[in-house]
Amino acid sequence: MLRIFRNIRQKLLENGNLQKYFWYALGEILLVVIGILIALQINNWNEANKAKEFERTTLIELQKAVQNDIRFVDEHLIGNRNNRKREAHAYFDRILMGQSVDMDSLDRHFDRLTFTSQFQYNPGPYESIKSAGLERIKNDSLRSKITNLYDFHLPRTESLIEWAFDVQEKSVQENYPKLVNQPRVSIVEGEVEIYKSIRSIDFNTNPNFLELLDRSKFATEWVRNGYEEMSTMLHELDQMLEKELEGF
């Protein structure tokens, strides 16, 4: 192709037709420029598609992590661990009010007063987004929601929950040994089980029990508020991610 162009230019020069040579050369330059622009446009289009696919894949991975965290918070932390502690508090409140209770479940409910749970979440997909560049998420509102959640709210809630459980654990260490009998060790299906039973005490007047119950209630409600707040924010992010992914 280049040889054909050179031959045409050469013939025009040999025939002394400078005006036609000028317009032909100009047209050739325009064709080259247009070709370059087309190539650049195709390259930009390819890069835009790659960026869009990266954003879509990243948001899908983030949504999976968010949904797993929602299930963990809603079903395990709130629906299981926290609810069991609340059941134990209600059980001992009935005792303090002089109501009848199932005494066979006394030790089980007493052990639940000392329950703690660890607030966990998966920051991996978010860290990947940060490493690649947060600007790759084009939706400003979504990007702000994600960064506020993972850089501020989740770490803050985790710290507050740990503090509440530290308050409870201090009370457990001080009071629990004074409230239980010597542990009994037994072998069940080849495994060692340690069983501790609560001593015979007056629940209404025993200061160790009353403090333990009070600190357990405080930690439980404080932590539950944190769990519920995080559940709400995770659900909101999940909905935003779902809506954003519908546009891809």
C-alpha positions as CSV (number, residue, x, y, z in Angstrom):
1,M,0.0,0.0,0.0
2,L,2.8,2.4,0.9
3,R,4.5,1.6,-2.4
4,I,1.4,2.5,-4.4
5,F,1.1,5.8,-2.6
6,R,4.8,6.6,-3.3
7,N,4.3,5.7,-7.0
8,I,1.3,8.0,-7.3
9,R,3.2,10.9,-5.7
10,Q,6.2,10.2,-8.0
11,K,4.1,10.4,-11.1
12,L,2.5,13.6,-10.0
13,L,5.9,15.2,-9.4
14,E,7.2,13.9,-12.8
15,N,4.2,15.4,-14.6
16,G,4.8,18.7,-12.8
17,N,1.3,18.7,-11.3
18,L,2.2,20.4,-8.0
19,Q,-1.3,21.4,-7.1
20,K,-2.6,17.8,-7.4
21,Y,0.4,16.6,-5.5
22,F,-0.3,19.0,-2.7
23,W,-3.9,17.9,-2.3
24,Y,-3.0,14.3,-2.6
25,A,-0.3,14.6,0.0
26,L,-2.8,16.4,2.3
27,G,-5.3,13.7,1.8
28,E,-2.7,11.1,2.6
29,I,-1.9,12.9,5.8
30,L,-5.6,13.1,6.8
31,L,-6.0,9.4,6.2
32,V,-3.0,8.7,8.5
33,V,-4.4,11.0,11.2
34,I,-7.9,9.4,10.9
35,G,-6.3,6.0,11.2
36,I,-4.4,7.0,14.3
37,L,-7.6,8.5,15.8
38,I,-9.5,5.3,15.1
39,A,-6.8,3.2,16.6
40,L,-6.8,5.4,19.7
41,Q,-10.5,5.2,19.9
42,I,-10.5,1.5,19.7
43,N,-7.8,1.3,22.4
44,N,-9.8,3.7,24.6
45,W,-12.9,1.6,24.1
46,N,-11.0,-1.6,25.0
47,E,-9.5,0.0,28.1
48,A,-13.0,1.3,29.1
49,N,-14.4,-2.2,28.8
50,K,-11.6,-3.6,30.8
51,A,-12.1,-1.0,33.6
52,K,-15.9,-1.7,33.6
53,E,-15.4,-5.4,33.8
54,F,-12.9,-5.0,36.6
55,E,-15.4,-2.8,38.5
56,R,-18.2,-5.3,38.0
57,T,-16.1,-8.2,39.1
58,T,-14.8,-6.3,42.1
59,L,-18.3,-5.2,43.2
60,I,-19.6,-8.8,42.9
61,E,-16.8,-10.0,45.2
62,L,-17.6,-7.2,47.6
63,Q,-21.3,-8.0,47.6
64,K,-20.5,-11.7,48.4
65,A,-18.4,-10.6,51.4
66,V,-21.1,-8.2,52.6
67,Q,-23.9,-10.9,52.3
68,N,-21.7,-13.4,54.2
69,D,-21.1,-10.7,56.9
70,I,-24.9,-10.0,57.1
71,R,-25.7,-13.7,57.7
72,F,-23.0,-14.0,60.4
73,V,-24.2,-10.9,62.2
74,D,-28.0,-11.6,61.9
75,E,-28.0,-15.3,62.4
76,H,-25.1,-16.0,64.7
77,L,-24.2,-12.8,66.6
78,I,-27.7,-11.5,67.1
79,G,-29.9,-14.5,66.4
80,N,-27.8,-17.0,68.4
81,R,-25.2,-15.7,70.9
82,N,-26.9,-12.5,71.8
83,N,-30.4,-13.9,72.1
84,R,-29.1,-16.7,74.4
85,K,-27.7,-14.2,76.7
86,R,-30.9,-12.3,76.7
87,E,-32.7,-15.6,77.6
88,A,-30.4,-16.1,80.5
89,H,-31.0,-12.5,81.8
90,A,-34.8,-13.1,81.6
91,Y,-34.4,-16.4,83.4
92,F,-32.5,-14.8,86.3
93,D,-34.9,-11.8,86.4
94,R,-37.7,-14.2,87.0
95,I,-35.8,-15.7,89.9
96,L,-35.2,-12.2,91.3
97,M,-38.9,-11.5,91.1
98,G,-39.7,-14.7,92.9
99,Q,-41.2,-16.4,89.9
100,S,-40.9,-20.2,89.4
101,V,-38.3,-21.4,86.9
102,D,-36.9,-24.7,85.6
103,M,-34.1,-25.2,88.0
104,D,-32.6,-28.0,85.8
105,S,-31.5,-25.3,83.4
106,L,-29.9,-23.1,86.1
107,D,-26.3,-24.0,85.3
108,R,-26.8,-23.7,81.6
109,H,-28.3,-20.2,81.9
110,F,-25.6,-19.2,84.4
111,D,-22.8,-20.1,82.0
112,R,-24.5,-18.0,79.3
113,L,-24.0,-14.9,81.4
114,T,-20.3,-15.2,80.6
115,F,-20.7,-15.6,76.8
116,T,-18.7,-13.3,74.6
117,S,-18.6,-13.2,70.8
118,Q,-16.2,-11.7,68.4
119,F,-17.4,-9.3,65.8
120,Q,-15.8,-10.4,62.5
121,Y,-16.1,-9.1,59.0
122,N,-14.3,-9.7,55.7
123,P,-12.3,-6.6,54.6
124,G,-10.5,-8.5,51.8
125,P,-12.5,-7.3,48.8
126,Y,-12.4,-3.7,50.1
127,E,-8.6,-3.9,50.5
128,S,-8.3,-5.1,47.0
129,I,-10.3,-2.1,45.8
130,K,-8.1,0.2,47.7
131,S,-5.0,-1.3,46.3
132,A,-6.3,-1.0,42.7
133,G,-7.6,2.5,43.3
134,L,-10.9,3.6,44.8
135,E,-11.5,5.9,41.9
136,R,-12.2,2.8,39.8
137,I,-15.7,2.7,41.4
138,K,-17.4,5.4,39.4
139,N,-20.5,5.9,41.5
140,D,-19.6,8.6,44.0
141,S,-22.3,7.7,46.5
142,L,-21.5,4.0,46.4
143,R,-17.7,4.7,46.8
144,S,-18.4,7.0,49.8
145,K,-20.7,4.4,51.4
146,I,-18.0,1.7,51.1
147,T,-15.2,3.8,52.4
148,N,-17.2,5.1,55.4
149,L,-18.2,1.6,56.3
150,Y,-14.9,-0.1,56.0
151,D,-12.6,2.7,57.1
152,F,-14.7,4.1,59.9
153,H,-17.9,2.4,61.1
154,L,-16.8,-1.3,61.1
155,P,-13.4,-0.7,62.9
156,R,-15.1,1.7,65.3
157,T,-17.9,-0.8,66.1
158,E,-15.4,-3.6,66.6
159,S,-13.4,-1.5,69.1
160,L,-16.6,-0.5,71.0
161,I,-17.7,-4.2,71.2
162,E,-14.3,-5.3,72.4
163,W,-14.5,-2.6,75.1
164,A,-17.9,-3.8,76.3
165,F,-16.7,-7.4,76.5
166,D,-13.6,-6.3,78.4
167,V,-15.9,-4.7,81.0
168,Q,-17.8,-8.0,81.2
169,E,-14.7,-10.1,81.3
170,K,-13.3,-8.1,84.2
171,S,-16.4,-8.8,86.2
172,V,-16.3,-12.5,85.2
173,Q,-12.7,-12.9,86.4
174,E,-13.6,-11.2,89.8
175,N,-16.9,-12.8,90.5
176,Y,-17.3,-16.1,88.6
177,P,-14.8,-18.1,90.7
178,K,-16.8,-17.1,93.9
179,L,-20.1,-18.4,92.4
180,V,-19.3,-21.9,91.2
181,N,-18.4,-25.1,92.8
182,Q,-15.2,-27.0,92.1
183,P,-15.3,-28.3,88.6
184,R,-16.2,-31.9,87.9
185,V,-14.3,-33.7,85.1
186,S,-15.9,-36.5,83.1
187,I,-15.2,-38.5,80.0
188,V,-17.9,-38.4,77.4
189,E,-17.4,-40.5,74.3
190,G,-13.7,-40.3,74.8
191,E,-13.6,-36.5,75.3
192,V,-12.9,-34.7,78.5
193,E,-15.7,-32.4,79.7
194,I,-15.4,-30.0,82.5
195,Y,-18.6,-29.2,84.3
196,K,-19.1,-26.3,86.7
197,S,-22.2,-25.8,88.7
198,I,-23.4,-22.7,90.5
199,R,-23.2,-22.7,94.3
200,S,-26.3,-22.5,96.4
201,I,-26.7,-18.7,96.9
202,D,-29.3,-16.1,97.6
203,F,-29.6,-14.5,94.1
204,N,-31.3,-11.4,95.5
205,T,-28.5,-10.5,97.9
206,N,-25.3,-12.1,96.6
207,P,-23.1,-9.1,95.5
208,N,-20.9,-11.2,93.2
209,F,-23.9,-12.6,91.3
210,L,-25.7,-9.3,91.1
211,E,-22.6,-7.5,89.7
212,L,-22.0,-10.3,87.2
213,L,-25.6,-10.2,86.0
214,D,-25.5,-6.4,85.7
215,R,-22.2,-6.4,83.7
216,S,-23.5,-9.1,81.5
217,K,-26.7,-7.2,80.8
218,F,-24.7,-4.0,80.0
219,A,-22.4,-5.8,77.6
220,T,-25.2,-7.7,75.9
221,E,-27.3,-4.6,75.2
222,W,-24.3,-2.4,74.2
223,V,-23.0,-5.1,71.9
224,R,-26.5,-5.8,70.4
225,N,-26.9,-2.1,69.5
226,G,-23.6,-2.3,67.7
227,Y,-24.6,-5.5,65.9
228,E,-27.9,-4.1,64.8
229,E,-26.3,-0.9,63.6
230,M,-23.8,-2.8,61.5
231,S,-26.5,-5.1,60.2
232,T,-28.5,-2.0,59.0
233,M,-25.4,-0.5,57.3
234,L,-24.4,-3.8,55.7
235,H,-28.0,-4.3,54.3
236,E,-27.9,-0.7,52.9
237,L,-24.6,-1.4,51.2
238,D,-25.9,-4.7,49.8
239,Q,-28.9,-2.9,48.3
240,M,-26.7,-0.2,46.8
241,L,-24.4,-2.9,45.3
242,E,-27.4,-4.8,43.9
243,K,-28.7,-1.6,42.2
244,E,-25.3,-0.7,40.8
245,L,-24.7,-4.2,39.4
246,E,-28.0,-4.1,37.6
247,G,-26.6,-1.3,35.4
248,F,-23.7,-3.4,34.1
